[in-house]
Amino acid sequence: MKKILPIILSFAMLLMLTACGNTDTGSDTVADDTSGAITQEIAGAEEVAENGETQEDMAAETSSDAGEADTQSAQDGAENGQTPGDTESTGTGGVLIAYFSKTGNTETIANMIASLTGGDLFKVETVVPYPDDYDETVDIAKEEQDNDARPELSTHVENMEQYDVIYLGYPNWWGTMPQAMFTFLEEYDFSGKTIIPFCTHGGSALGRSEGDIASLAPDAALLDGLAVRGSSVDSAQGTVEEWLDGLGLE
Ligand SMILES: Cc1cc2nc3c(=O)[nH]c(=O)nc-3n(C[C@H](O)[C@H](O)[C@H](O)COP(=O)(O)O)c2cc1C
């Protein structure tokens, strides 16, 4: 028995050591689980990053979808009676300077724009001309605005489809464009074209005109307009050049 006792004790110690080893292994497992969790978190972060990119891609897709939707609505417009050519940007890159001018101020600016851009000039004129008398014109213009009139035009653009960029000029009359310009904007389809307003005025600058243009030509791109005081048109060459440069067009 004395000989067997050390063997039994050794065996018991061996068992205890084995048990301790299992505990360590257990803690290793926890450590592994933790690092696994971290790994999962990093993987999750990568997924978020990937999702971020995906979301950006989706945003890009969404905006291009929106572009397609615009094209689609333009096509819908074509189905609604407009000629297909008018619904897309089918112009040959032509530049038109279309303007109304009663006393010549806006015409001066229009001429500057034409010589600087090489665009074609077009004067909007009414069948019934406005009287020479200033006060009479003011009264008629007020009445026309109050009645939301559309004065009939005596001049028309023959090939509007060849123009992509339209500089639109007018004097400020009672806070916005003369009603003749409302007639003009309703006469053509400006879908896909770029409209750039310019006006002369006695102090009210562009007034409400840009908002009115946006309502009348909702499918056109509208760039920042230029306002020049009627009394300053003769010295406005530099201002016009600076404004044209700032538009970022060719
Ligand atoms: C009928 C009429 C209404 C006008 N209303 C305004 C106005 O509301 N605000 C303003 O600043 N100037 C107003 N003016 C001044 C003109 O905008 C300004 O004289 C302009 O330069 C005239 O341009 P034109 O020579 O091309 O016709 C008005 C002028 C007329 C004849």
The ligand as an ORCA input file, in Angstrom:
! r2SCAN-3c Opt
* xyz 0 1
  C     -44.660    101.038    -67.906
  C     -43.400    101.178    -67.124
  C     -43.310    100.618    -65.874
  C     -42.119    100.680    -65.149
  N     -42.040    100.084    -63.922
  C     -40.862    100.067    -63.274
  C     -40.735     99.391    -62.026
  O     -41.677     98.817    -61.497
  N     -39.531     99.370    -61.427
  C     -38.431     99.980    -61.988
  O     -37.358     99.911    -61.408
  N     -38.519    100.615    -63.173
  C     -39.701    100.686    -63.824
  N     -39.792    101.336    -65.026
  C     -38.586    101.954    -65.605
  C     -37.975    101.055    -66.669
  O     -37.759     99.748    -66.190
  C     -36.644    101.578    -67.163
  O     -36.765    102.905    -67.598
  C     -36.065    100.715    -68.278
  O     -34.684    100.949    -68.379
  C     -36.703    100.965    -69.627
  O     -36.160    100.066    -70.566
  P     -36.332    100.240    -72.125
  O     -35.664    101.535    -72.515
  O     -35.615     99.061    -72.702
  O     -37.775    100.239    -72.423
  C     -40.981    101.329    -65.718
  C     -41.110    101.939    -66.984
  C     -42.301    101.865    -67.671
  C     -42.424    102.509    -69.029
*
